[in-house]
Amino acid sequence: MADEIAKEYDVIVLGTGLTECILSGVLSVKGKKVLHIDRNDHYGGEAASVNLETLYKKYGNFTPGTEPWTQYGRLNDWNIDLVPKFLMSSGELTKILVSTDVTRYLEFKQVAGSFVQQGAGSKATVAKVPSDAAEALRSPLMGIFEKRRMKSFIEWVGQFDVNDSATHKGLNIGSCTMRDVYDKFGLEPGTKDFIGHAMALYPTDDYLDIKGGAPEAIEHIRLYGNSVARYGKSPYIYPLYGLGELPQGFARLSAIYGGTYMLNTTVDEIVYDGSKAVGIKATMTGVEPEMKFETKAKMILGDPSYFTDKVKVTGHVLRAICILKHPVPNTNDSDSCQIIIPQSQVGRKNDIYIAAVSSAHNVCPKGYWIAIVSTIAETSANHHLELAPGIERLGKIEEQFMGAPIPLYEPTEDGTASNIFISKSYDASSHFESTTDDVRDIYRRLAGEELVVEGLREGLQVTAEE
């Protein structure tokens, strides 16, 4: 192994979370010499997929000396995501997967349905998010007159062109807000809610009053519609065997293009020359005897856990991982689904997300579902109560795993002065759009150019709902 470690690399990557693995793969393809290190013995970092025994031990849901996981079948049949996310079938991550040909290592299954909640408590209703004008007319989320207004709005989104004022409905698109757009169509508050949160995928209502922000919101809605149209029924896809397959796929890509990977390797020190990072000192613990080494790099990137002095906490994520023996109620007995509970429906500032998958995705034994409820903490206590509107949607729960609030980290500098580029923590949303925004932002800062990926082409293996 010592012979494989070069004296200098273009980039050293610390941590094998998805963001880091995408970047190491892309940089390797673009001819950069990459060394990728992780202190753990597995890929994925905080976003790994784990078996049920690991989950019990991580959350302490058992009495020492007992093995409650044995009642749920073979451990190898469980691949539970610690960070639940789906991919938009026409989204940025899918484009990166296809353009880099990482799809050769993966197979995807369509997520059966995308749903939204209206109301709260016993008066709450869960219904499929309408994806086109025809579905809008059939949706139980709206009355007959509102359905017509919604149909008109969706048709307008489809033909909107920011550069053609004839498609602007008399609005000053350069300065108007998305609230102005909704008001132009006379849409009701509940309709605005599911458009903004379950289609445009905004986590809060802040987007409503951004001057000149309408074109971006319209593009978000259009992406949702395009993603539904790609495979039908739902805009989301999910990799068989869990999200842990994604970082491994990009790791293989990096290795094919000359990247060097080292698990079980602890970073002992970041080496500086003045204010600029120029390398690392590290110890590989997965060999006998332990191997210490030092190597240089033009730049270093990694997850926040490697740079605690260069990050700040911006909030906390709450998650409850639940094992079910039935599909999530009111989702048409789907083998998988996303449910978004817009914050205003339950008196909150942040949305609540439910991501559910099942044995159809090779993540648990037949007859089981894994449902994960997530949101951003808004209080310093009563975290179970904050997740309650989502947990209430699940019906009978066989086992629930909920740990302490998870800090959300962001870098305190952009990295250009120190040569250190740090990713953000994974947010509470159940999709990857914010993660790929971070990938693009880091690449722009370290490479000095935009990350360009090809458009979608055939080659992505997606299995439809049976």
C-alpha positions as CSV (number, residue, x, y, z in Angstrom):
1,M,0.0,0.0,0.0
2,A,2.8,2.4,0.8
3,D,4.0,2.2,-2.8
4,E,0.5,3.2,-4.0
5,I,0.5,6.5,-2.1
6,A,2.0,9.2,-4.2
7,K,4.0,12.1,-2.8
8,E,1.5,14.6,-4.2
9,Y,-2.1,14.7,-5.5
10,D,-4.2,17.3,-7.2
11,V,-7.0,16.7,-4.7
12,I,-7.3,14.8,-1.4
13,V,-10.9,14.0,-0.5
14,L,-11.9,13.2,3.2
15,G,-15.0,11.2,3.9
16,T,-17.0,9.0,1.5
17,G,-20.4,10.6,1.8
18,L,-22.3,11.1,-1.5
19,T,-21.2,14.7,-2.0
20,E,-17.5,13.7,-1.6
21,C,-17.8,10.6,-3.8
22,I,-19.5,12.5,-6.6
23,L,-16.8,15.1,-6.6
24,S,-13.9,12.6,-6.4
25,G,-15.5,10.7,-9.3
26,V,-16.1,13.8,-11.5
27,L,-12.6,15.2,-10.7
28,S,-11.0,11.8,-11.6
29,V,-12.9,11.7,-14.9
30,K,-11.6,15.2,-15.6
31,G,-8.0,14.0,-15.2
32,K,-7.3,15.1,-11.6
33,K,-5.1,12.8,-9.4
34,V,-7.3,12.0,-6.5
35,L,-6.6,10.4,-3.1
36,H,-9.8,9.5,-1.2
37,I,-9.7,8.7,2.5
38,D,-12.3,7.7,5.1
39,R,-11.9,6.9,8.8
40,N,-14.6,4.3,8.6
41,D,-14.5,0.7,7.1
42,H,-17.4,1.4,4.8
43,Y,-18.6,3.9,2.2
44,G,-21.3,6.5,2.8
45,G,-20.2,8.3,6.0
46,E,-23.3,9.8,7.8
47,A,-25.4,8.8,4.8
48,A,-24.5,5.1,4.8
49,S,-27.0,2.2,4.5
50,V,-26.8,-0.2,7.4
51,N,-28.3,-3.5,8.5
52,L,-30.8,-3.8,11.4
53,E,-28.3,-4.9,14.0
54,T,-26.2,-1.8,13.3
55,L,-29.3,0.3,13.6
56,Y,-30.3,-1.2,17.0
57,K,-26.8,-0.6,18.3
58,K,-26.6,2.9,16.9
59,Y,-29.8,4.0,18.7
60,G,-29.6,1.7,21.7
61,N,-33.0,0.2,21.2
62,F,-32.2,-3.0,23.0
63,T,-31.1,-4.5,26.3
64,P,-27.4,-5.7,26.4
65,G,-27.3,-9.5,26.0
66,T,-30.4,-9.6,23.8
67,E,-30.6,-9.7,20.0
68,P,-34.1,-8.3,19.1
69,W,-33.0,-7.9,15.4
70,T,-33.2,-11.7,14.9
71,Q,-37.0,-11.6,14.9
72,Y,-36.9,-9.6,11.6
73,G,-35.1,-12.2,9.4
74,R,-31.6,-12.2,7.9
75,L,-29.4,-9.2,8.5
76,N,-28.2,-9.2,5.0
77,D,-31.7,-8.5,3.8
78,W,-31.7,-5.1,5.5
79,N,-30.2,-2.0,4.0
80,I,-31.5,1.0,5.9
81,D,-30.6,4.5,4.9
82,L,-29.5,6.8,7.7
83,V,-30.3,9.8,5.4
84,P,-33.5,9.1,3.4
85,K,-33.4,10.6,-0.1
86,F,-35.0,10.0,-3.5
87,L,-33.7,11.1,-6.9
88,M,-35.7,13.2,-9.3
89,S,-35.7,11.2,-12.6
90,S,-34.8,14.3,-14.6
91,G,-32.9,16.0,-11.8
92,E,-29.3,17.0,-11.5
93,L,-28.0,13.9,-9.7
94,T,-29.6,11.7,-12.3
95,K,-27.9,13.7,-15.0
96,I,-24.5,13.3,-13.3
97,L,-25.1,9.6,-12.9
98,V,-25.9,9.2,-16.6
99,S,-23.2,11.5,-17.9
100,T,-20.4,9.8,-15.9
101,D,-21.8,6.3,-16.7
102,V,-22.0,5.4,-13.0
103,T,-25.4,3.9,-14.0
104,R,-23.5,0.8,-15.2
105,Y,-23.1,-0.2,-11.5
106,L,-26.6,0.5,-10.4
107,E,-30.2,-0.4,-11.0
108,F,-33.1,1.8,-10.0
109,K,-36.8,1.3,-9.2
110,Q,-39.4,3.9,-9.6
111,V,-40.9,5.3,-6.4
112,A,-44.6,4.5,-6.7
113,G,-46.2,7.8,-5.6
114,S,-45.7,11.4,-4.5
115,F,-48.2,12.6,-2.0
116,V,-49.1,15.7,0.0
117,Q,-51.0,16.2,3.2
118,Q,-53.7,18.9,3.6
119,G,-55.1,19.6,7.1
120,A,-53.8,18.2,10.4
121,G,-54.8,15.6,13.0
122,S,-58.0,13.7,12.4
123,K,-59.0,16.1,9.6
124,A,-55.8,15.5,7.6
125,T,-56.1,14.1,4.1
126,V,-53.3,12.6,2.0
127,A,-53.6,12.7,-1.8
128,K,-51.4,12.2,-4.8
129,V,-49.7,15.3,-6.1
130,P,-51.2,16.2,-9.5
131,S,-48.4,16.3,-12.1
132,D,-50.3,17.5,-15.2
133,A,-53.5,19.2,-16.2
134,A,-55.5,16.0,-16.4
135,E,-54.5,14.9,-12.9
136,A,-55.3,18.3,-11.6
137,L,-58.9,17.9,-12.8
138,R,-59.2,14.5,-10.9
139,S,-57.4,15.6,-7.7
140,P,-59.4,15.4,-4.4
141,L,-57.1,18.2,-3.1
142,M,-59.3,20.9,-4.8
143,G,-62.8,21.9,-5.5
144,I,-64.2,22.0,-9.1
145,F,-63.5,25.7,-9.7
146,E,-60.0,25.5,-8.2
147,K,-59.3,22.4,-10.4
148,R,-59.9,24.6,-13.5
149,R,-57.6,27.3,-12.2
150,M,-54.9,24.7,-11.4
151,K,-55.3,23.2,-14.8
152,S,-54.8,26.6,-16.4
153,F,-51.8,27.3,-14.2
154,I,-50.1,24.0,-15.1
155,E,-50.7,24.5,-18.8
156,W,-49.2,28.0,-18.5
157,V,-46.1,26.6,-16.7
158,G,-45.6,24.2,-19.6
159,Q,-45.5,27.0,-22.2
160,F,-43.8,29.7,-20.1
161,D,-40.6,31.2,-21.7
162,V,-38.8,33.7,-19.6
163,N,-37.5,35.4,-22.8
164,D,-40.9,35.7,-24.4
165,S,-43.1,38.4,-22.8
166,A,-46.1,37.0,-24.7
167,T,-46.1,34.1,-22.3
168,H,-45.9,36.2,-19.1
169,K,-49.6,36.8,-18.6
170,G,-49.0,40.5,-18.2
171,L,-46.7,40.0,-15.3
172,N,-43.4,41.8,-14.9
173,I,-41.4,38.6,-14.6
174,G,-38.2,40.4,-13.8
175,S,-39.5,41.8,-10.6
176,C,-42.7,40.0,-9.5
177,T,-42.8,37.4,-6.8
178,M,-44.2,33.8,-7.0
179,R,-47.0,35.0,-4.7
180,D,-48.0,37.5,-7.5
181,V,-48.0,34.6,-10.0
182,Y,-50.3,32.5,-7.8
183,D,-52.6,35.5,-7.3
184,K,-52.8,36.1,-11.0
185,F,-54.3,32.7,-11.4
186,G,-56.5,33.1,-8.3
187,L,-55.1,30.0,-6.6
188,E,-56.3,29.2,-3.1
189,P,-53.8,28.9,-0.1
190,G,-54.0,25.0,0.0
191,T,-53.2,24.9,-3.7
192,K,-50.2,27.3,-3.3
193,D,-49.0,25.0,-0.5
194,F,-48.8,21.8,-2.5
195,I,-47.4,23.5,-5.6
196,G,-44.7,25.2,-3.6
197,H,-43.8,22.4,-1.3
198,A,-44.7,19.1,-3.1
199,M,-43.9,20.1,-6.7
200,A,-41.4,23.0,-6.5
201,L,-40.0,21.3,-3.4
202,Y,-39.3,24.5,-1.4
203,P,-38.9,23.6,2.3
204,T,-40.4,26.8,3.6
205,D,-42.6,29.7,2.3
206,D,-39.7,32.1,2.0
207,Y,-39.6,31.6,-1.8
208,L,-43.1,33.3,-2.1
209,D,-41.9,36.8,-1.6
210,I,-38.5,36.9,-3.4
211,K,-38.6,39.7,-6.0
212,G,-37.8,38.3,-9.4
213,G,-37.9,34.8,-8.0
214,A,-40.8,33.5,-10.2
215,P,-38.8,32.1,-13.1
216,E,-36.7,29.9,-10.7
217,A,-39.9,28.6,-9.0
218,I,-41.5,27.9,-12.4
219,E,-38.5,25.9,-13.5
220,H,-38.7,23.8,-10.2
221,I,-42.3,23.0,-11.0
222,R,-41.4,22.2,-14.6
223,L,-38.7,19.8,-13.4
224,Y,-41.3,18.0,-11.3
225,G,-43.6,17.6,-14.3
226,N,-40.7,16.5,-16.6
227,S,-39.6,13.9,-14.0
228,V,-43.1,12.5,-13.8
229,A,-43.4,12.3,-17.5
230,R,-40.1,10.4,-17.8
231,Y,-41.4,7.2,-16.3
232,G,-44.9,8.0,-15.2
233,K,-46.8,7.9,-11.9
234,S,-44.0,9.6,-9.8
235,P,-41.0,11.9,-10.3
236,Y,-38.7,9.9,-8.1
237,I,-36.4,6.9,-8.5
238,Y,-34.4,5.0,-5.9
239,P,-31.5,2.6,-6.2
240,L,-32.0,-1.1,-5.5
241,Y,-30.2,-2.1,-2.2
242,G,-30.3,1.4,-0.8
243,L,-28.6,4.7,-1.2
244,G,-25.3,3.2,0.0
245,E,-24.9,2.0,-3.6
246,L,-24.5,5.6,-4.9
247,P,-21.2,6.6,-3.2
248,Q,-19.8,3.1,-4.0
249,G,-20.7,3.7,-7.7
250,F,-18.8,7.0,-7.8
251,A,-15.9,5.4,-5.9
252,R,-15.6,2.8,-8.6
253,L,-15.7,5.5,-11.2
254,S,-12.9,7.3,-9.5
255,A,-10.8,4.1,-9.3
256,I,-11.3,3.4,-13.0
257,Y,-9.8,6.8,-13.8
258,G,-6.8,6.3,-11.4
259,G,-8.2,7.5,-8.1
260,T,-6.7,5.9,-4.9
261,Y,-9.1,4.9,-2.1
262,M,-8.2,4.2,1.5
263,L,-10.7,3.2,4.2
264,N,-9.9,2.7,7.9
265,T,-7.6,5.7,7.6
266,T,-7.5,8.4,10.2
267,V,-6.3,12.0,9.3
268,D,-3.9,13.0,12.1
269,E,-3.1,16.5,10.9
270,I,-3.9,18.9,8.1
271,V,-0.5,20.3,7.0
272,Y,-0.4,24.1,6.2
273,D,2.1,26.4,4.6
274,G,1.1,29.7,6.1
275,S,-2.7,29.9,5.7
276,K,-2.9,27.4,2.9
277,A,-3.5,23.7,3.3
278,V,-0.8,21.7,1.4
279,G,-1.3,18.1,2.5
280,I,-2.1,15.7,5.3
281,K,-0.5,13.3,7.8
282,A,-2.6,10.1,8.3
283,T,-2.6,6.6,9.7
284,M,-4.0,3.6,8.0
285,T,-5.4,1.3,10.8
286,G,-6.8,-1.5,8.7
287,V,-3.4,-3.1,8.3
288,E,-0.8,-4.7,10.6
289,P,1.3,-2.9,11.6
290,E,-0.5,0.5,11.3
291,M,0.9,2.5,8.5
292,K,1.7,6.2,8.9
293,F,2.2,8.4,5.9
294,E,2.3,12.0,4.7
295,T,1.3,13.4,1.3
296,K,0.8,16.7,-0.4
297,A,-2.1,18.1,-2.3
298,K,-3.0,21.2,-4.3
299,M,-6.4,21.3,-2.6
300,I,-8.4,19.3,0.1
301,L,-12.1,18.7,0.2
302,G,-14.2,16.8,2.7
303,D,-17.2,16.6,4.9
304,P,-17.7,18.8,8.0
305,S,-16.6,16.2,10.5
306,Y,-13.0,16.6,9.3
307,F,-12.9,20.4,9.8
308,T,-14.7,21.2,13.0
309,D,-12.9,24.5,13.3
310,K,-14.1,25.7,9.9
311,V,-17.9,25.0,10.2
312,K,-20.9,26.4,11.9
313,V,-24.1,24.8,13.1
314,T,-27.1,26.2,11.2
315,G,-29.8,24.0,12.6
316,H,-30.7,20.4,13.6
317,V,-32.4,17.6,11.7
318,L,-34.9,15.3,13.4
319,R,-35.4,11.8,12.0
320,A,-37.4,8.8,13.1
321,I,-36.7,5.5,11.3
322,C,-39.7,3.2,11.5
323,I,-40.2,-0.4,10.6
324,L,-43.7,-1.3,9.3
325,K,-45.4,-4.5,8.2
326,H,-47.8,-2.6,5.9
327,P,-47.7,0.2,3.3
328,V,-48.2,3.7,4.5
329,P,-51.9,4.3,4.8
330,N,-53.7,6.3,2.1
331,T,-50.9,5.8,-0.5
332,N,-52.8,3.3,-2.7
333,D,-50.9,0.4,-1.0
334,S,-47.8,1.6,-2.7
335,D,-44.5,-0.3,-2.3
336,S,-42.8,3.1,-1.9
337,C,-43.8,6.8,-1.6
338,Q,-42.9,10.3,-0.5
339,I,-45.3,12.3,1.5
340,I,-44.7,16.0,2.1
341,I,-46.5,17.7,4.9
342,P,-46.3,21.5,4.2
343,Q,-45.3,23.5,7.2
344,S,-48.4,25.7,7.2
345,Q,-50.7,22.7,7.4
346,V,-49.4,21.7,10.8
347,G,-48.4,25.1,12.2
348,R,-44.7,24.9,11.6
349,K,-42.0,26.8,9.9
350,N,-40.4,23.8,8.1
351,D,-42.0,20.9,6.2
352,I,-42.1,17.3,7.4
353,Y,-41.0,14.6,5.0
354,I,-41.9,10.9,4.9
355,A,-39.8,8.6,2.6
356,A,-41.0,5.0,2.5
357,V,-39.5,2.0,0.7
358,S,-40.0,-1.7,0.9
359,S,-38.8,-5.2,0.0
360,A,-39.5,-4.3,-3.6
361,H,-36.3,-2.2,-3.4
362,N,-34.2,-5.0,-1.8
363,V,-33.8,-3.0,1.4
364,C,-35.7,-5.3,3.7
365,P,-37.4,-8.8,3.8
366,K,-40.6,-9.4,2.0
367,G,-43.6,-8.0,3.9
368,Y,-41.8,-5.1,5.5
369,W,-41.6,-1.3,4.8
370,I,-39.0,1.2,6.0
371,A,-40.5,4.7,6.6
372,I,-38.4,7.6,7.7
373,V,-39.9,10.8,9.0
374,S,-37.7,14.0,8.9
375,T,-37.9,17.7,9.6
376,I,-35.9,20.6,10.9
377,A,-36.0,21.1,14.7
378,E,-37.8,24.2,15.8
379,T,-37.6,23.8,19.5
380,S,-35.0,22.6,22.0
381,A,-37.3,19.9,23.4
382,N,-40.3,17.8,22.5
383,H,-38.7,16.5,19.3
384,H,-41.1,13.5,19.2
385,L,-44.0,16.1,19.1
386,E,-42.3,17.9,16.2
387,L,-42.3,14.7,14.2
388,A,-45.7,13.5,15.4
389,P,-47.7,14.8,12.3
390,G,-45.6,12.5,10.2
391,I,-45.4,9.6,12.5
392,E,-49.2,9.7,12.8
393,R,-49.5,9.0,9.1
394,L,-47.7,5.6,9.4
395,G,-50.2,3.5,11.2
396,K,-48.9,0.6,13.4
397,I,-45.1,0.8,13.9
398,E,-43.1,-2.4,14.7
399,E,-40.0,-0.5,15.8
400,Q,-39.0,3.1,15.9
401,F,-35.5,4.5,16.0
402,M,-35.0,8.1,17.0
403,G,-31.7,9.6,18.2
404,A,-30.7,13.1,19.3
405,P,-31.1,16.0,16.9
406,I,-28.4,15.9,14.2
407,P,-26.5,19.1,13.7
408,L,-26.5,20.8,10.3
409,Y,-23.1,22.1,9.4
410,E,-22.0,24.7,6.8
411,P,-18.5,25.9,6.1
412,T,-17.6,29.3,7.4
413,E,-15.3,30.1,4.4
414,D,-15.5,29.4,0.7
415,G,-12.1,27.6,0.6
416,T,-10.3,29.7,-2.0
417,A,-8.0,31.3,0.6
418,S,-7.2,28.0,2.5
419,N,-7.4,25.4,-0.3
420,I,-10.0,23.6,1.9
421,F,-13.4,23.0,0.5
422,I,-16.1,21.7,2.8
423,S,-19.5,20.2,2.0
424,K,-22.7,20.9,3.8
425,S,-24.6,18.4,5.9
426,Y,-27.6,16.6,4.4
427,D,-30.8,18.5,5.1
428,A,-34.2,17.1,6.1
429,S,-35.7,16.9,2.6
430,S,-36.4,13.6,1.0
431,H,-34.8,14.4,-2.4
432,F,-31.3,15.2,-3.6
433,E,-31.7,18.5,-5.3
434,S,-30.1,20.5,-2.4
435,T,-27.2,18.0,-2.3
436,T,-26.4,18.5,-6.0
437,D,-26.6,22.2,-5.5
438,D,-23.8,21.8,-3.0
439,V,-21.8,19.6,-5.4
440,R,-22.0,22.2,-8.1
441,D,-21.1,25.0,-5.7
442,I,-18.0,23.2,-4.4
443,Y,-16.9,22.3,-7.9
444,R,-17.3,25.9,-9.0
445,R,-15.2,27.2,-6.1
446,L,-12.3,24.6,-6.5
447,A,-12.2,24.4,-10.3
448,G,-13.0,28.0,-11.2
449,E,-15.7,26.8,-13.7
450,E,-19.2,25.4,-13.8
451,L,-19.7,21.7,-13.6
452,V,-21.1,20.7,-17.0
453,V,-22.9,17.5,-17.4
454,E,-24.6,16.1,-20.5
455,G,-28.4,15.9,-20.8
456,L,-30.3,12.7,-20.0
457,R,-30.0,9.9,-22.4
458,E,-31.2,6.3,-22.4
459,G,-29.2,3.8,-20.4
460,L,-30.6,4.3,-16.9
461,Q,-32.2,1.0,-15.7
462,V,-35.4,1.8,-14.0
463,T,-38.0,-0.8,-13.0
464,A,-41.6,0.5,-12.9
465,E,-44.0,-0.4,-10.0
466,E,-45.4,-3.8,-10.5
